[in-house]
Amino acid sequence: SEENNHSSKTMSYGLSDAYPNPFNPITYLTLTIPEAGYVSVQVYNIMGQVVATLASGYMEASTYTFTWDASNASSGVYFVKAEVAGTITTQKLMLMK
């Protein structure tokens, strides 16, 4: 099919694996946004509560690096949820202090 001929290297949406992970106290994520639009990147605890908002609002198509400083958070599992143009990606983070 036509789809298979396109290189996935063309500006495709994606959330990189957080690094470092496990981390203490800072971790980084790279988000590639293929087209401008509403972007939301939030960190949740295992109770489903938002503990950090890394991005929220209209953003241009580009690649962005976000930093989460979890100095004030307690050790444990967290989830980062990125929403770009209706596509949601979730990733597990482990904070070890």
Residue, then its C-alpha position, 0 to 999 in steps of 0.5 A: s500500500e501507499e502508506n508503507n512507502h513513506s519513511s517514518k522519519t518524516m515529522s511523525y507524532g511521538l513521545s520519546d521514552a523519558y530519560p533517565n527512567p527511573f529518575n531522581p529528581i529530574t527526567y526529560l521527555t521529547l515530544t514531536i508534534p507534526e502539525a500545530g494544534y492543541v497540546s497537553v502533557q501532564v504527569y499523574n500519580i497512581m491515584g489519577q491526580v495531576v501532579a504536573t502540567l508540562a504543556s497545555g495550549y496551542m503549540e507549533a509543529s516542532t520537537y520540544t523537550f520537557t523537563w519534569d522536576a519531581s523534587n517535591a514528589s514522593s517516590g513511586v510510579y507516575f504516568v505522563k500523558a501527552e495529548v496531541a491533536g486527539t492522539i493520546t500517549t501514556q508512559k510510565l515513570m518511576l521516581m526513586k529517591 
